[in-house]
Amino acid sequence: MKASYRMSLLDLLRTALRSVSANKLRAALTMLGVVIGVASVIAMLALGNGARAAVDATFQSLGANQIQIGQRFTMQDGELQPTGKTLTFSDGLDMLTSVPLIERVEMSASKTVKARFGKNTVEIHSRRAGWNCVKRGRSACGMEQRRSYLSRKPAR
């Protein structure tokens, strides 16, 4: 027959305390190792979360959460010509109210015109009006100022 040795909880605590008091340096070094290990895990998690937040902020500032919808152009007779349906102001307002994930719609009307005289070509880019519409319970829109600029193209 096998003899079974069972220790009571009190015997286990006495043995543990004797072992710790007999090997104080080993116990202190073990405790220090556990503290350093836990602290390093916490630091790595904090660094990882901070890096993730920085990358998310960078992507948002680059416009990763934005979609630009514009008119399609095709090349006809050496010139870019607009094709397809042109979106209207009411189309933009409909996007703002009918799509739940859209928080803001920016719309503008612009035109580029070429003026040629002899060997000189000048392009006139005009942005007639711009509208910023933000969803705040109901749609609210405001107009921007007009912008125009010239760009001089070399003769071809």
DAMOZI-V39442 format. One record per pair of residues at least 6 apart in sequence whose C-alpha atoms are under 8 Angstrom apart, sorted by the first residue. I is the first residue (numbers start at 1). J is the second residue. Records with the same first field share a line. If there is no record, write none. Layout:
BEGIN
I->J  J
END
This chain:
BEGIN
20->27
59->65
71->82  83  84  85  86
72->82  83  84
73->80  81  82  83
74->80  81  82  83
75->81
89->107
92->105  107
93->105  133  139
95->102  105
96->102  103  104  105  133  134  135  139
97->135  139
103->134  135
104->132  133  134  135
105->132  133  134
106->130  131  132  133
107->130  131  132
108->127  128  129  130  131
109->127  128  129  130
110->125  126  127  128  129
111->125  126  127  128
112->123  124  125  126
113->123  124  125
114->121  122  123  124
115->121  122  123  124
116->122
119->155  156
120->153  154  155
121->152  153  154  155
122->150  151  152  153
123->150  151  152  153
124->148  149  150  151
125->148  149  150  151
126->146  147  148  149
127->146  147  148
128->146  147  148
129->143  144  145  146  147
130->143  144  145  146
131->141  142  143  144
132->141  142  143  144
133->139  140  141  142
134->140  141
END
